[in-house]
């Protein structure tokens, strides 16, 4: 892609190279920008950005793909007790910027402790949040934000980007609550992108990229749940 790539609004579509031409690690392309049209085009083609400070934008479509199917979420006995006690409360889209800021402090494997959520990433996903595609889920305890996650919703697919936790079990609670909500709307999967032991312990698993694209095509055949997901109140669980 050209270095001075044009800004694309949400109606504009960019065709990425075929994912079959990706590097062994899953890199499809480099360069471009994080404008709404670029990001939405990428996710609709099974591609996501992931890069470190000082690097060009790198676009990924790994094989296999790490997915959580809502019906396969594993909840331990202790977590069931935690959820039943109402230890946490939850909300959507009330503190998007604080959630993504907290997530930016969480290092990703292979990034040598540096944040991969750069300022350009924050600006890009903030624009999608304003357009009603990017959502945050907040976990509260005693009126304080103690955990959360954010991601992209398209059709009946949720593409998780990052999560954080300030107290024990807050990130697990966030994932459980997200699963409960998207399952009510018959979402096919929560995309976790690449393997992590934490998410694997909760039921996420690798699937071949070819199968992921079959599911993606099905999920994107449904209308987007665009707009704020917040109903103005906290939901206790």
C-alpha positions in Angstrom: 0.0 0.0 0.0 1.1 3.6 -0.6 2.7 5.4 2.3 0.3 8.4 1.9 -2.8 6.2 1.7 -6.1 8.2 1.5 -8.5 8.4 4.4 -11.5 6.2 3.8 -14.9 6.9 5.3 -17.2 4.0 6.4 -18.9 3.7 3.0 -15.6 3.2 1.2 -14.3 -0.3 0.7 -10.7 -1.4 0.2 -9.8 -4.8 -1.2 -6.9 -6.4 0.7 -4.7 -9.0 -1.0 -6.0 -12.6 -0.7 -5.3 -14.1 2.7 -3.9 -17.2 1.0 -1.0 -15.0 0.1 -0.3 -14.1 3.8 3.1 -14.8 5.3 3.5 -17.9 7.4 2.8 -15.7 10.5 -0.4 -14.4 8.9 0.7 -10.9 7.7 -1.5 -10.0 4.7 -0.3 -6.4 4.0 1.5 -3.5 5.6 0.9 0.2 5.4 -2.3 2.2 4.8 -4.0 3.8 7.8 -6.7 3.2 10.4 -9.5 5.2 8.9 -13.0 3.8 9.3 -13.2 2.5 5.8 -9.9 0.7 6.1 -10.8 -0.9 9.4 -14.3 -2.0 8.4 -13.0 -3.3 5.1 -10.3 -5.3 7.0 -12.7 -6.9 9.5 -15.2 -7.8 6.8 -12.3 -9.7 5.0 -11.2 -11.5 8.2 -8.2 -9.2 8.7 -7.2 -7.1 11.7 -4.4 -4.6 12.5 -1.6 -5.4 14.9 1.7 -3.5 15.1 4.0 -1.9 17.6 5.2 1.7 18.0 7.3 3.0 15.1 6.1 0.2 12.8 3.9 0.5 9.8 0.4 -0.8 10.1 0.5 -4.5 9.8 -2.6 -6.4 8.7 -3.1 -10.0 9.9 -5.2 -13.0 9.1 -3.5 -15.9 10.9 -4.1 -19.6 10.2 -5.5 -21.1 12.4 -7.9 -18.5 13.9 -8.7 -18.5 17.6 -12.4 -18.3 18.2 -14.8 -18.6 21.1 -18.1 -20.1 20.3 -20.8 -18.8 22.7 -22.2 -22.2 23.5 -18.7 -23.6 24.3 -17.7 -21.0 26.9 -16.4 -22.8 30.0 -17.3 -21.3 33.3 -15.6 -22.8 36.4 -17.6 -23.5 39.5 -15.9 -20.7 41.3 -16.7 -18.2 38.5 -20.3 -19.4 38.5 -20.4 -18.6 42.3 -18.8 -15.2 41.7 -21.4 -14.3 39.0 -24.3 -15.5 41.1 -23.2 -13.4 44.1 -23.4 -10.2 42.0 -19.8 -9.4 42.7 -19.7 -7.3 39.6 -21.9 -5.0 37.6 -21.7 -4.4 33.9 -22.4 -1.8 31.2 -21.8 -1.3 27.5 -20.4 1.8 25.9 -20.3 4.1 29.0 -16.5 4.4 29.3 -15.0 3.4 25.9 -12.0 5.7 26.2 -11.1 4.6 29.7 -11.4 0.9 28.7 -9.2 1.3 25.7 -6.7 3.3 27.7 -6.5 0.6 30.3 -6.1 -2.1 27.7 -3.2 -0.1 26.2 -1.2 -0.9 29.3 -1.6 -4.7 28.8 1.5 -6.0 26.9 0.9 -8.5 24.1 3.0 -11.7 23.7 6.0 -10.9 21.5 5.8 -7.2 22.0 8.6 -7.0 24.6 6.4 -5.3 27.1 5.6 -2.4 24.8 2.0 -1.4 24.2 0.6 -2.5 20.8 -2.4 -0.1 21.3 -0.7 3.0 19.9 -2.3 6.5 19.7 -3.2 5.9 16.1 -5.0 2.7 17.2 -6.9 4.5 19.9 -8.0 7.2 17.4 -9.0 4.6 14.8 -11.2 2.6 17.2 -12.6 5.7 18.8 -13.8 6.8 15.3 -15.5 3.4 14.9 -17.0 3.8 18.4 -18.5 7.1 17.4 -20.0 5.4 14.3 -21.5 2.6 16.4 -19.3 -0.3 15.3 -16.8 -0.4 18.2 -18.1 -1.2 21.7 -16.7 -1.4 25.2 -17.9 -3.6 28.0 -17.2 -2.2 31.5 -17.0 -4.2 34.7 -17.7 -2.3 37.9 -17.1 -3.1 41.5 -18.1 -0.7 44.3 -18.7 2.0 41.7 -15.1 1.7 40.3 -14.1 0.4 36.9 -12.2 -2.8 37.6 -12.1 -4.5 34.2 -13.4 -4.5 30.7 -12.9 -5.2 27.0 -13.6 -3.7 23.6 -14.1 -4.9 20.1 -16.0 -4.6 16.8 -19.5 -5.8 16.0 -20.4 -6.7 12.4 -23.4 -8.8 11.5 -23.5 -11.6 14.0 -19.8 -11.6 14.6 -17.9 -9.9 17.5 -14.2 -9.3 17.0 -12.6 -8.9 20.4 -9.5 -6.7 20.5 -8.3 -6.5 24.1 -9.3 -6.8 27.7 -8.0 -5.7 31.1 -8.5 -6.5 34.7 -7.7 -4.6 37.9 -9.1 -7.1 40.3 -9.2 -10.9 40.3 -11.7 -12.5 37.8 -12.8 -9.2 36.3 -11.7 -10.1 32.8 -13.3 -13.5 33.1 -16.6 -11.8 34.2 -16.4 -9.5 31.2 -16.1 -12.4 28.8 -19.0 -14.3 30.5 -21.2 -11.2 30.3 -20.3 -10.5 26.7 -21.1 -14.1 25.8 -24.5 -13.9 27.5 -25.4 -10.7 25.6 -24.2 -11.8 22.1 -25.8 -15.2 22.5 -29.2 -13.6 23.0 -28.7 -12.2 19.5 -27.5 -15.4 18.0 -23.9 -14.3 17.3 -21.9 -17.1 15.7 -18.5 -16.4 17.4 -16.3 -14.1 19.4 -13.0 -13.7 17.5 -10.1 -13.9 19.8 -7.6 -13.7 17.0 -4.6 -15.6 18.3 -4.1 -18.3 21.0 -3.8 -17.4 24.7 -3.8 -19.9 27.6 -6.3 -17.6 29.5 -8.9 -17.7 26.7 -8.2 -21.4 25.9 -9.1 -22.2 29.6 -12.5 -20.6 29.0 -13.2 -22.6 25.9 -11.7 -20.7 23.0 -10.1 -22.9 20.4 -8.2 -22.8 17.1 -10.1 -23.4 13.9 -8.7 -23.5 10.4 -8.7 -20.2 8.6 -10.9 -21.7 5.8 -13.5 -22.7 8.3 -13.3 -19.2 10.0 -14.1 -17.6 6.6 -17.2 -19.9 6.1 -18.4 -18.7 9.5 -17.5 -15.1 8.7 -19.5 -15.1 5.5 -22.5 -16.5 7.4 -22.2 -14.0 10.2 -21.9 -11.0 7.9 -25.0 -11.9 6.0 -27.0 -10.5 8.9 -27.6 -6.7 9.5 -25.1 -4.9 11.7 -26.1 -4.1 15.3 -24.8 -0.6 14.8 -25.2 2.1 17.4 -24.7 2.3 21.2 -25.3 -0.9 23.2 -25.8 1.0 26.4 -29.3 1.2 27.8 -28.4 3.8 30.4 -28.3 1.4 33.4 -25.8 -1.1 34.8 -26.7 -4.7 34.4 -26.0 -6.8 37.5 -25.1 -10.4 37.3 
